[in-house]
Structure formats: C-alpha cells, structure tokens
Amino acid sequence: MIQQCQGCHIVNDCGPEAPWLIFVHGVSQDHRIFDKQVSAFRDRYRILLIDLPGHGSSSGMLGPYGVAELANHIEECARATGVARAVLWGTHLGATAGLWLACRRTDLFRAQVLEAPPFPGRLLPSVSDLISRVAQQAKKNGLQAARDLWWIEGPWFETIRQAPERCRAATHRQIINEFQGRPWLDSGLVSSSLGDVEAALRKLQTPIVLVNGQYDVPDFVEAAEALTETIPNCSRITVPDGGGFPSWEYPDETNSMVCDVLNAVSAS
C-alpha cells in the first residue's frame, strides 16, 4: 500500500507492474524541472518525483540538507511509496544524494542517470563560493536578492540565460523565485561525515550513467571525470550544445539518449 510521504508526487499511468523511475532535483529547484521527462516516460514507467527537504512541497522540513540527509529522504520516500527497485534520475545535488544512497542500498537501484553530480564529499569551488555569497545576500538584503544573485551569476544557468525562449528561462526562474531558501539561510548544505567515499564508490556495481552538457561548468565536468575513474560500471553521455541542465535545456535530445541507456538496462 502506498503511504503518504512529504515531498512525494506519483504519476502512474501504467498500472502496478510497470517499473519505477525516481526523479530528484537540485538546489533551488523542485520536481517540476522534470516535466518534460515525465511526459516522455510516463507511458512505460511508474514515476516517483521527490521534493527534497527545504524545497517545493518539502519547504518546511528542517535541515541539515547535506548529501547524507538528502539520501535518507530519498530512501524514506521510496519505502513509503512501496518502491522496492527503481531507476533513479537525479540532477546536481539530488544526483549526488542518489549516488550515495546507491552505495548504501545496493538492492534499491537497477541503474542511475546522474546529471552533473558533484563527487560526494568533495567541494566544488564554483558552487561553494556562490552559495556563500548567496547566503550573505539573503541575510543582508533579503531572499529575493539572493535568488537574483543565484540566477544571474550561477554559471550552471548560463545556457538557459543565453537562450531564454528555447530553454524556458521564465519557467525555470519562476521555480527559483518560489524557493524559500531555507538551505541557504540555515547554512545547511554541509553534510554529516560520509566516511570513505572513494572505497564505497569503487565497490558500487549499479550501472551509472553520467550526463553533462557540452558546455557544462568545468567543476562539474571534472567531477564527472573523477567519478568515471572511480565507479566500475560507469558511462558518460554528453549532450550537444547543453550546459548545466541539459535535461531541461534540450529535453528531447537528452530523453532520447537516456532512453537508449534504459532500454539496454531493461534488456540486460
């Protein structure tokens, strides 16, 4: 029986036997960033969309909001909705939390599609610097000023900003404008200790697919390279012309490339 779980949104057009596909967003976003993926995959998967603590319908949940804590939330949502095994598709911090959960729960995931995940436990200079300035801005000039700084200076939004109509910039910006900023204000994005991350990743047997845009932020590309060297069953997809969020910027192209991977997983 499916229970109520804060932050869970279920789409089920396929009945009780269809496989599960879980979507997990990044900082300042919520489940709506996967609207194009839901449209593309709802005819063959039961879909679980998760709003992470401090975001969307989970805005009121208290932190900390680090990788370990977010991984716990994903696990709880899966348990509450009766998901025994699934493919996970995550982006940025949500992707990292999903990856860390796969290290702890080797039985839960058939595969993972991870868009520009930071390496668990390692800081990304471009992200850490901007989050620090955004937090200061929020406390000094208010949350809307912090949202503006995040959007205007976040290099991961550059492709969306440069092609606002094609990349639905106004819609993405509206999602950010509704972000209540608790992880920024509470300085809660620091995780509890993850232990020996590299050893855990080297043991991971879950098929992992890393997705980056052609023009992704260098910090995220370097993280993908490090993860590829560390995780045994890991492959990469580069979306032509994509930036920091290719699944949002070029959803049809990204969905097609990911679909090929998912079909291969299903056939194996």
Order of alpha helices (4+ residues) and beta strands (2+ residues): beta-beta-alpha-beta-alpha-beta-alpha-beta-alpha-alpha-alpha-alpha-alpha-alpha-beta-alpha-beta-alpha-alpha
